[in-house]
Amino acid sequence: MIIRSDNLNLTQIINDDMGKETVNTKWLSNMAFETEINGHKIVIDAVPEVGGENRGPRPKPFMLAALGGCTGMDVISILAKMRVEVDSFNVKVEGDITDEFPKHFYKMHVIYEFSGKDLPMDKLQKAVSLSEERYCGVSAVYKKTMEMTSEIRIIES
């Protein structure tokens, strides 16, 4: 499917027949860029110290968010199929960045935080394991390039 905006410079191809996804990232000014993902516009920018105006988040944290969202959706879907109900669920992703250029993540740690009463740890572990080892495409790619660790925390409610 091709989506064309009013601005002829902004054309986005989303999930074409070949299984490809493309996002367009357009330069706005200084260090600011606008990207559109699934019809949602996001401004990415740098801090003033490097020429930005802090109009939006930096690019690397999106890698953490992508992992958190991908594995989170998997886990909540798997738990629903297992008929496990949680009161709340949070995925925290911590990334360690190299000191030298190009600065990049060399390790990510995922913390799965579940809240609920009498949550079955075996099913939580199974859901997390299935996401990390089988379903989460973001995790699959990241594992090839860096150390990945995780933990499960239960908060009784």
Secondary structure, DSSP 8 states (H G I E B T S, - for coil): -EEE-SSTT-EEE-S-TTS----EEEEEETTEEEEEETTEEEEE---GGGT----S--SHHHHHHHHHHHHHHHHHHHHHHTT---SEEEEEEEEEE-SSSS--EEEEEEEEEEEESS--HHHHHHHHHHIIIII-HHHHHHHTTSEEEEEEEEEE-
